[in-house]
Amino acid sequence: MTKSKGALAVSVELNDGSFRASVDDCRSETHKIFKGLTDEERNALAVEAWKAGIRTLVAAGRGARGADEPRRPIRLSTIPPSSW
């Protein structure tokens, strides 16, 4: 699946044991963040940004459900795309 929104395009593949996402981000502010980094630093930043983003989405989904519901694993499909 590929989604494009202006200067941001994403390709996603979901297999039995893995998830692969490719991001093409042509926004100048993103380019500035990564420009002065080494390849190793860019990779590390991308990993941390991915993990932080997933944690944020999961937390938002839990918050959207309400504090009274028992804790259980969240399916990201329960988070409406409009809240991303």
C-alpha positions in Angstrom: 0.0 0.0 0.0 1.3 3.5 -0.8 -0.1 6.7 0.5 1.0 10.1 -0.6 0.2 13.5 1.0 2.2 16.2 -0.6 5.8 15.9 0.2 5.3 12.7 2.2 4.8 9.2 0.7 4.6 5.9 2.6 4.8 2.4 1.3 3.7 -0.4 3.7 4.0 -4.2 3.5 2.6 -6.5 6.1 3.7 -10.2 6.0 3.1 -13.0 8.4 6.2 -12.3 10.6 7.1 -8.7 9.7 6.0 -5.2 8.9 8.0 -3.1 6.4 7.4 0.7 6.0 9.3 3.0 3.6 9.0 6.7 4.0 9.8 9.3 1.4 9.8 12.7 3.1 10.6 15.6 0.9 9.8 18.3 3.5 12.7 20.7 4.1 12.3 20.6 7.9 12.8 16.8 7.9 15.8 17.1 5.6 17.4 19.6 7.9 17.1 17.2 10.9 18.9 14.4 9.1 21.4 16.4 6.9 24.2 16.8 9.4 24.1 13.3 10.8 26.3 10.3 9.9 24.6 7.2 8.4 24.8 5.5 11.7 23.2 8.5 13.5 20.5 8.7 10.8 19.6 5.1 11.2 19.5 5.4 15.0 17.3 8.5 14.8 14.9 6.7 12.4 14.7 3.8 14.8 14.0 6.0 17.8 11.4 8.1 15.9 9.7 4.9 14.8 9.6 3.4 18.3 8.4 6.8 19.8 5.7 7.1 17.1 4.3 3.6 17.8 4.3 4.2 21.5 2.5 7.4 21.0 -0.2 5.8 18.8 -0.7 3.0 21.3 -1.0 5.4 24.2 -3.4 7.6 22.2 -5.6 4.6 21.5 -5.7 3.6 25.1 -6.6 7.1 26.1 -9.3 7.2 23.5 -10.9 4.1 25.0 -11.2 5.7 28.4 -9.5 5.0 31.7 -12.3 2.8 33.0 -11.7 0.0 30.5 -9.4 -2.9 31.6 -6.0 -2.8 30.1 -5.6 -5.1 27.1 -3.5 -5.1 23.9 -4.6 -2.5 21.5 -5.1 -2.9 17.8 -4.0 0.2 15.9 -6.9 -0.2 13.6 -9.1 1.1 16.5 -7.4 4.5 16.3 -9.1 6.6 13.7 -6.7 7.9 11.0 -8.0 11.4 11.6 -6.2 11.4 15.0 -2.8 10.5 13.5 
